[in-house]
């Protein structure tokens, strides 16, 4: 068998695909609104997985509310309304229908009526089975913080401890980290196989200073934060400017900041927080390189 090798020569005249973008920032810094249109198609090309119940007021967003890792179950009842059993005498359970999971619409004509919510497992299965029929090329998970909380609750229950940090030799933190990374890896591998993009959103930890430098990282356990940022191609820190009223994203990296970019056109830049702004920066990089304004090596 012959192995075919590739000589990498990046074409910046088109937007690259199959990327993982990771946006962190304080609440209300434009992350969700910008992510809802992170596609060549605009909002039509983006499916936003809402774990934080914070998308209701982003006009035009295509969203699915996710409230758990796995679908919730309840006792299955027989025709008389009593607990149903299998032939071995074991009680049966059934998955709670999506519209009966205790969530309600908050706006519009359906305000106050039951709302369909799903588990991350159900959504992943749907995406992987129906992708070629769907109009999307980008999946947004907003936020990873909430997914981590679900995982930590499961780990606490599985290990029989009262809270994270009580596991022997860090077994609880390790188990939660591996489960988080596995979930993200599944989405990454699938979307890369389809040429689609994955956008992750996290809140950032409160700003800290060390050696006169601002430390920036996702508001997640340290090991998990590093594991997830290591898997991302582009990590941006989002801010809101009080003077201009605009939203911006920084890719300026140094040791104390878990942000930065593998894409040369975005490296060490600060730009308006929008897909169009990022696209313009990348395409202009190609033009300026050809004109000799930017070294190509």
Helices and strands as residue ranges (DSSP letters): E 20-25, H 31-35, G 42-45, E 46-50, E 63-68, E 73-75, E 93-95, G 98-100, E 118-119, H 120-130, G 131-133, E 138-142, H 144-159, G 168-170, H 171-194, E 197-203, E 208-210, E 213-215, H 222-231, E 234-240, E 247-250, E 260-261, G 264-266, E 270-272, H 275-290
